[in-house]
Amino acid sequence: MALELEIKNQLAEYLNLLESDIEIKVSAGSDSISEDLVRFIEEVSSLSDKITVEKELLPRTPSFQICKKGEGKGVTFAGIPLGHEFNSFVLALLQVSGRPPRIEEKVQEKIKALKGDYQFETYISLSCHNCPEVVQALNAISVLNPGVTHTMIDGAAFQKEAEDRNVLAVPAVYLNGEFFGGGRMDLEEFLQKLDAPVEAEGINEKEPFDVLVVGGGPAGASAAIYSARKGIRTGIVAERFGGQVLETLGIENLIGTKYTEGPKLAQSLEEHVNAYDVDIIKGQRAKGLKKKDLIEVELESGGTLKSRTVILSTGARWRKVNVPGEEEFKNKGVAYCPHCDGPLFKGKRVAVIGGGNSGIEAAIDLAGVAEHVTVLEFMPELKADAILQTHLSSLPNVTVYKNVQTKEITGTNKVNGITFSNRENGEEKHLELEGVFVQIGLVPNTDWLGDTLTRNRIGEITIDNHNNTSAAGVFAAGDCTDSPYKQIIISMGSGANAALSAFDYLIRSEA
């Protein structure tokens, strides 16, 4: 395994930033992955005279541990951190050497104050675009607190171990041998779960905003930037930046950008908002909206933010099929991200529910690793683009059932099958399989609004061409609205439109 010249050159530049000497302890056997890992580490170490390599038996083979020279504790990678985890590897090298993580001071203080021993293990797949945030967060925590260790485990390299622990979705985090949590989590969420929450300072004491944006996806970021550029007091409150974009892998239709990936775009959105005078409040979820003299946004943490205008850009989440077994076996065979979890189903039988573009793309991807893929489509015909259907039909290990309704996902401690019925004659069929991927679109994150605003039958906020909602001074943008097309670029434009409309409303209110 050889690194490409361009990657080697970039890595060499990063390694010039090492603060002190580091040691990489390698535990390797005679298997092919071990051989590739040894070559990988040797190639990396050849790029810097601050890196030495030693052989040492670690709890897992193949694996390696990055330590500061002379210290016994470090960050461990069980597997070869390529793909989406290569950045995690580079950051670990720099941070272990003494280069401080880019974390707010108050968050660092919370991490350093953690008491006790925390042994974290994270199962990942190298194709997972959600995993690096979790790996990088736990690596940073382990660097800052001597009582914390972290090991990244490639589920494909340690497939039997992952199966023994019933790891069927990544990232899957274990703490001291017990399951801790799954899915994307950031530093604030880890600290929250460890009973050391980073509280937003003085939420109730904040002066009212001119524009308060709720949600940190493409629409919210665009709205915040356009508002701040008008020179008015702007705030943005969100659980995290990126929203549904964080669940998106390749993005090829963002005009002016030939290709990017969801997490990279999310990072760019946050950096762009940070370039303006915007009061950013992260790790907070809205739970209520009230229209008084000012508009009040109530938060689940108990705080309340006030503003003259509000732009709602809370986005959407994966739609569930809502059948018996779906919730019970979530992360135990029921999954929503084929890019993240697909490698865990190598050589197994899986089903994809949904015949739109996302469903057929998922089936095509999964067909490359799974023994067999079954596609279940509710309508009489697939809805995916013709080019995707043509590709799908060429694959020998894919079966498509159309005009069928999913009835139940079965299993004991994990998925073992799916039952569906023919919508024309009612005939039921049961398939034995190990995984079910649900790909049936999105549902808007608007439940928290109740009847305070007019929403359509599927919960989308009704807006006009100026992004006005049914409440004066309240605007909405992006995938949480009844906009007919759910696209990143449309959400960005929608956010800009809402911000301009909010500014116009403020001007007219002062007149």
N, C-alpha and C positions, 0 to 999 in steps of 0.2 A: 504494500500500500504506500503510494507516494503522494505527497501533497503537490498540488499544482503550483507552478512557479509564481503566479500572481499571489496566491494565498501565502506562500512561503515568504515572499517579499513583504507583504502586509504584516505577517506574524513577526518577522524580524524587527520591524519598526516598533511594534507593541512591546516586544521583549527589551527594547532599549529603555523602556520606562520602568523596568524592575527596580524596586527600591533596595533590595538586598539579595544575597545568595539564597537560592531555594534548592531543595532536594526532591527528586521524584522517586518514590519507592515503588517498584514494579513487582507484581506477583503474576507470573506467567507459567503456563504449562506447555504441552507439546501440540495443542490443538491449533487450528488455523486462525481463530480469533486472537489467541495469545501471540502467535507469530506476527499478525498484523499490528497488534498493540505495541509489541516491542519495537517494530520498525517505525511506528508512528512516534513513539517517545524518543527514540534515537534521533529521528529527523528533527524533532522539535528542539531537543537539547543541543544539537549541533549549531543552532542559530544563536546561542548565547553562552558566553563563558560563565554566566552566573547560575547556570543550571547543571547539576550533577545528577546522575542516575545510579540507583542502588537496587539490588535484588532483595526482596523481603517477602516472606509469606504473610499475606493478608487474609482476612476472613473469606474473601471470594477470589477465585481465579477464573478468568483473567481480570485484573484490576490494577489500579495504581493510585497512590496517595501523594498529594502535593504538600510539602512541609517547608517551613522556613528552616534554613540550615541550622542544625543543632537542636531542633525542637521535634518532639515525637508526635505531635498532633497536627492534623491537616485536613484538607478536603479530598474526598475519595471519589473516584469514578470507576464503576464496575462496568466495563465495556469501553468502546472507543468513542469519545465525544465528538463525532462529526455531525454533519447535517445541521439541524437547528441548535444542537448543543455545542457547536464549536465556539460560539461566543461565550458560553458558560465556562468553557475550559480556559479561554484567554483571560476572562475576568478573574477566574480563580487564581491563575498564575500571578496576576498583578496584585490582587488583594492579599494573598498569602505572603507575598514579598514585602508587604507593608504599605502598599498604595491604598489609601482609604476608600471604601465604597462611597458612591455618590448617593448618600442618604441624609435626609434632614437631621439636624442635630438632636431635635427632640425625640426622633425615632431611634437614633443611635443610643440615646440615654436609656430608653425603655429596653432595648436589646441588652445592653450591658448590665442592667439591673436585674435581669432574669436570674433566679436562684435555682440550683438543682442541676441534675444531669439529664440532658436531652439528646438522645441518639436518634436522629432522623434518617430515614431511608426513603428515597423517592424512585418509584418505578416509572420509566419513561419509554417512549419510542422515538427514534431519531427523526421520524417524519412528523412528529407532533409539534405544532407551532405554539401550543399552550404551555408545554412543559418547561421551556427555558426560564420563564418568569418565576416558576416555583423553584427550580434548581438554583437559579441565581439568588433568589431571596434567602433560601436556607443556607447556601454557601456563605453569603454575607453575614448572616446571623452567627454562623459557626466561627467566622473569622473574628468577629467582634466580641464574642463571649466564649471563654475557655471551657465552659460547662456544656457547650453544644457541639455535636459532631454531625456531619451530613455525608451520606453516600448516595450518589446517583447510580441507578441500576438500569441498564438497558434490558427491557423485557424480552427483546428478541434474542439477546445473547444469553440470558438466563431464563429461558422460556419455562423450563420445568419448575424452577423456583417460583416464578410468577403464577403458574398454574396451581401449584401447591397452596399458594396464598389466595387463590381465586381472584387474581388481578386481571380483570377483563376490561379495564378502562384506565387511561392514563391522562394526566399524572395521578398516581396513587401514592399518598404519603403515609408512612408508618412512623410512629413515635414509640421508642422503647419496646418494639415488637408488636404493638397494637395499631390497628388502623386509625389514622388521625383525620384524614380528609382526602377528598378527590376533586379533580377539576382545577381550574385556574384560581390561584390565590396569590395575593400580593403581601408585602411586608405587614401592612396594617391589619390584614385579615389573620395572618399567622399570630400576631401579637394579641389580637382580640381573642382568638381561640386559646391562647396561653394565659388568658386572664391578665393581660398587660396592655389594654387598649390605648391607642394613641388618640386622645380626645382632641377634637377641634377646639381651639382656644376661644373662649368668649363668644360663642355663637349668638347667644341672646343679647349680648351687648353690642353687636355690630350695628353700625349706622345703616339705615335703610339704603338699598341700592336704587339706582335708576332703572337698571335692567338686571334681573337675576335669571340666569340660565340654569335649568334643571336637566342634567344629563351631559355626559362627556364624550359622546360619539362624534361622528363627522358633522352632524347638524348642530350639536351643542358647541363644538369648538368653533365652527364657522360663525355662529351667532355671537359668541363671546368676542371674537376678534373684530367683527364688524361693529359691535357695540363699543368696544374699547377705543377703536379708531375714531369714534365720534367725540371722544373726550368726556364721556359720561361715566358715572360710577357704575362699574360692572362687576358682577360676581358670577361664579359658576360653582354649582354644588353637584357632586357625582360620587357614586361608589368607587369608580375607577375610570380612567380615560380609555377611550377606544370603543366601548360598548360591543355590539355584535361584530364589529370589525376584527376584534381579537380572536374570533372564531373562524376567520376567513384566511385561507392559505394564499393562493396566488391571485393577484389582482391585476388584470390586464386591460381594463376598460376605464381607468382613471385618466382622463385626457391630459396629455403632456407627460405622462409617466408610463413608459412602455410596460414595466413590470415592477410590482412591489408585493410585499406580503403584509397581512393584517397587523401583526405586532409591530412591524417597522412603521407602518402608517400611523398606528396609535401613538407610538413614541413621537413621531413628527408632529402630530396634532397637539400633544401636550407641550412640546418644545415651542411651537408657534404661539400657543396661548400664553406661555410663560414670558414671551418676548414683549407682552403688553401689560399694562397696568390693570390686571384682572385679579380679584381676590378669589383664589382657588381653594375650595373646601372639599377635600377628598374623604373617602371612607364613610360617607353619609348617604342614607337613603330617605327619600321623601315619603311621607305617609298621609299627608293631607294638604288641601289647598282651601284657603278662606279668603273671601273678598270683603275687606272692611274699608277704612279710610285708605289703608295701604293693602297690598296683596300679601298674605302671609303663607309661607310654605313651612309646614310642620315636618320635623324629621323624626325618624324612628328612635334616635338617640335622646329625644326629649327636647331638643332645641327648636327654635323658630327663627326663620329668616324673613325679613320684610323688604318689600320693594315696590316701587311705583309701577313697574311692569314686570311681567314674568314670561319667559319663553320656555315652553315645555318641549324637551327633546329627549325623552326617556327611551326611545328606540323600541326594540322588540326582542323576543327570545324564541327558542325553538318551540314549535307547536308539538304537543303530545298527541298520541293517537287515542289515549284515554280508554284503554282496555285492561281487563284484569291481567296482572303480572307485569305491566309496564313499570309501575312505580316500585314494586317489590324487587324487581331484578335490575333496576337502574344501576349501572356500573358493575353488574354481575352477569353481563351478556347483552343487556339493553344499552345501546350507545347512540350518540347523536353526531359524532365526528369521525368519519371514516379515515381521515388523514391521521388523527391522533391514535385511534384505537385499532385501526386495521391490522397493523403488524402483529398484534396479540392473537389474531385469529388465523395465523398461518397454518395452512393445511386443514382448516376446519370448514364446516358448512354454516353459511350465514344467510340471512334474508335482509332485503332492503325494502322498507315500506315507503312508497312514493315513486311516481313515474315522471316527475318533472325533471328539469335540468339537474338540480342538486341530487336527486335520487339516482338518475342514470349515471351521472358522473361518479357517484359513490360506488355503484355497481361495477363500473369499469375499473375503478381503482382496486376494489376488493377482489375482483376476478384475478388479479395478478398475484395475490397471496393466498387466497382461500381455496379450498378444494372445490367448493361449488357455491354459487350465488343465486338466490331466488328473489326476483323482483315482484312485489305485490302492488298493483295499481287499482285504485278504487273506480276510476272511470273506465269506459269501454275502450279507450285508446290512451297510449302514452302521451304525455304533454311535453316531453323534452324536444329540443331542437332535432331536426332530421339528421344532422351529421352525427349527433350523439347516438341516436337510435341505430344508425347504420353501423357504427362502431360496436355497439352492444351486440347486435345480431351476428357479428363475426366471431364472437367469443364462444368457444365450445363448452365452457363450464358455467353458463348462465341460462336460467329458465325464467320466463316472464309469464305471470298470470295477470290478466286484465279483467276488469269488471268484478273484482273481488273485495270483500270486506274483512278486515282483520277482526277476529273475535276474542282471541286470548293468546298471551305469551306464557308458556308453561315452563315449569322447572321445579327444582327442590331448593338447593342452596345457590343454584345458578341456572341460567336458561338451558332448557333441553329441547324446546320445540315451539312451534307456532301453529295456531288453528285459524283458518279463514274459511269464508263461505262464498260460493258463487252467487252474485247478486241477482242473477236471472232465474235460477232454479232452486236456490237455497241449499244446494249440496255443500256439505262441509268436508274439509280436507285438513289433515294434520301432518306437518312435516317435522321430522326430527332434525335439530340443528343446534348450534352452540352460540350463535350471536344474532341479534336483531338490530339493524340500524334504521332509526326513524328519520325520514327526510321528507316531511310534508309541509314545509313552509314555516312561517313565523306568526307569532301572536303578539300584539302590542302590549308594552308595559304601562298600562293605564288603569289597572284594577284599583289602585290607590286613590283615584279621583272620585270614585263613586258616582253620584249624580250631580256633581258640582259643575260639570261641563257636558255639552251634548256630544255623545259618541254614537257611532253607528252600531249595527247589530253584532259586529265582531270586535267591538271595543276600540276602534280607531277614533281619534279625536277629529271631529268635523271642523274643517277650516275653509275660509274663502281664499280668493286669489291674493290677498294681502296677509295670509296666515293668521287672521283673526279667528279666535274661538268664539263660543257663545257668551263669554264673559269679557266685558270691556277691560282692556289693558293686559289680557292674558292671550298670548300667542303660542302657536305650536309648530313644530317643524320635524321633518324626517319620518322615520318608519313608524312612529306612534300616531301618525295622522292618516287621513283617508286619501292621501296622495296615491294615485293608481300604480305608480312604479316605485319599487323599493331598490334603489341603487345608491351607492356611495356618493357619486357625483350629484345626484338629484338631492340627496340629503344635505350636502354642502350648500347647494344653491338655495334650498329651502330655509336653511339656517340664516343665510345672508338676507334673504327676503324678509324673514321674521324680524331680524335685527333692524333693518331699515324701516319696517312698519312700526316697530316699537319706538324708534327715534321720532318718527313722524307723529305718533300718538302723543309722545311727551311734549313735543313742540306745540301741538294744537291744544294740549291740556293747559299749557302755560299761557296761551293767548287769551 
